[in-house]
Amino acid sequence: MQVIISTRGMTVSRTYKDELTRKLAKLAPMVPALVETRAVLTKEKHRRTAALTLLARRRAFRSRETAPELEVAVDRAVHALLRQVRETKARRPRRPAAGPS
């Protein structure tokens, strides 16, 4: 899985980028066809925004959250992506394994 982290109006330390990568890596086992993960972190006057995108083979999951603190916005965005992935997996019908009958 490739993780692309970009920022607008701020700089982020290497340790925070590693922490964000670790949080996003928790979603990888739930999406087996995960190709790329993008994170855009934005700082404005009194708010911080985290826009996360998971690109899978057939689907893209997007989340955008805003909060006064960047960590809160990232946590909410990751939680929203987790919810979207769970709902998508619950919607997919389970097919029986193909084998001799």
N, C-alpha and C positions, 0 to 999 in steps of 0.2 A: 504494500500500500504506500502510495506517495502522499506526503503531507506538504501542502503549500501554505505558509503563514505569511500574510502581508498586513501591514499596518498603515494607517492614515492619521497623520497629526500626532504621532507619538512613536516612541521606540520601546521595544520590549527586550528584556534581558534573555540571555541564552537559557537560563534555568527556567524561566517562565515558558519559553517555547518548548522545552523538554516536557514540562508539566502538561501543557496543552496537548502535545503529541501523545503523552501517556493516556490522557482522558479520551482522546479520539480513538486510540488503539483498542479501547474496551469495546467499541462498537464494531470493530472488524470481524469478530467471530459471528456476529449476528447477521452480517451481510456478506455471504461467501463470494460474491462476484464484485467486491469492492475494488475500484480501479484507482480512485483519487479522492483525497479529502482536501478541501480548501477552507481556510479561515481568514476572514478579513476583520481586523480589530480597529475600531475607529474611536477617536477621542474628539469630543466637541466640548463646548464650554462647561456644562454641568452634567454631561451624560457620557456614558461609554456604551458602545454598541459592538456586539459580536455577531457576525454573519457567518454561519457554517454551512458547508455544502458537502454532501457525500455523493459521489458519482459512482454508481454501480453499472453493471452491463446494460440493464434494461430500464433503470429507474434512477432518478436523482432525488435526494432528500435535502430539503433546505430549511434552515431555521435562522431567524433573526431576532435577537433580544436586546433590549436596552435597559440599563440600570445606572445608578450613580457610581458604582464600583465595577471595574472590568471583570473581576473574579466572579461576581454575582451574575453578570450578563453571560459569561462563558458557561457557568454552571447551568443556568436556565436554558441556554441554547443547546447544550449537550443533552439535557433532560428532554427537551422537545424532540430532538432527533431520535433519541431512544424510544420515545412514545410512538413516533411515526413508523419506525422500523418494526416495533412490536405489533402495531395495528396492521401493517402490510403483511407480516408473516401470519397473523391470525386470519386474515382474509383469504389467503391462498389455500386451496383445497389440498388435502393430503392424498397422494396417490399410493395405492398399494405397490409394493415392490414387485417387479416383473420376475417371474421365475417359472419353473415347470409346475403345472397344476395337475 
